[in-house]
Amino acid sequence: MKYIQYKKVIGLVLAAAFASAVTVGTATASSHDGEKGKKGYHFKMMDSNGDGKISADEHAVAAAKRFSKMDTNDDGFVSKKEMRKHYKKMKKKHAKSCNKS
């Protein structure tokens, strides 16, 4: 396997593992659903085939999207600075949506 491909594969695997912890926590702790801003939104968003379950493939797609959002300089890696910036943004977004109620 070429080095570049290997780096991408490792990056995606690490992103999936990281996003797994993040998205599971978000899906279970979040009050978002169906429509943006409503309970269960994140789960429904990840359940792309609508079967009421999230498969490993569906989760990997969500993880790759989250990783891509965090990797703001598109170098295939997420630095601590990029991660902190992403979490601050998500924390503000979540607080704003929770205060709407």
N, C-alpha and C positions, 0 to 999 in steps of 0.2 A: 504494500500500500504506500502510495506517495506520502511524503511528510506532511504536505498541506492537507491532504484528505484525512490523514491520521489526526492532525490538530483539530479539524472540523468535527470529526467523530467524537473525539475526547471532549471537545467543547460542548457538543450537543448532549452527551451523556452527563457531564457535570451540570449542564443547564437543567436537564430533566430531573436530576436528583435534587438540585436546589429548588426548582420550581415545585417539585413534589411537596416539599416541606412547606413552601409558601402557599401554594394553591390549596392544599388540603386544609391548612390553617385558615386561609381566607374563606374557603367554601363552607367550613363548619362554623367559623366565628362570625361571618358576615351576615348582615340582615338583608342582603340583596338577592332578588329572584325575578324570574320572568322578564319583566321590563327593567331597564336600568333604574336603580334606586329602589327596587322592591326585593323582598325576601327570596333567596334562592337564585338570584340572577347569575352568579358566577358558575354555579352548578349547571344551570341550563345552557349557559354559554359554552361550557366545555363539552357537554353531552350533544355533540354535533349530529348524531343520528336520532336523537330524541327517544332512546329506549329506556331512559330512567337510570342508566348506569354509565359510568365513565370507564372506558377501556384503556389499556396501556397506550394504545395508539392515539386515542383522543387526548389523553393526558400529555403524551409526548408533543403533540401539536401545540397544546396550550403552553407547555414549558418552553418550547422553541420560540413562541411569540413573546413570552415574558422575557426570555433571555435577549431576544432581539431588541426589545424596548430598553433594556438596561444597558446594552452594549452601544452606547451613544456614538462612539467613534468607529464603529463597524470593524474592529480589529479581530473579532472572533473570541475576545476575552472580556470578562467583566472585572474591572478593577474595584478596589474597596471604595474609591471615590465615586465611581459610577453607581455602585450598589447603594451607598448612603444617599446619594442624590435621588435615586429612584424611590427608595423607601420614604424619604422626606416628602416627596411629591405624592406618593400613595397615601401617606398618613394625612396630609392636608386634604386630599380629595375625599378620603373616607370621613374625616371629621366634618367636612362641609356637607356631605350627603346625609350624615347622621343628624346634623343640626337642622335639616329641613323639616323633620317630623315635628 
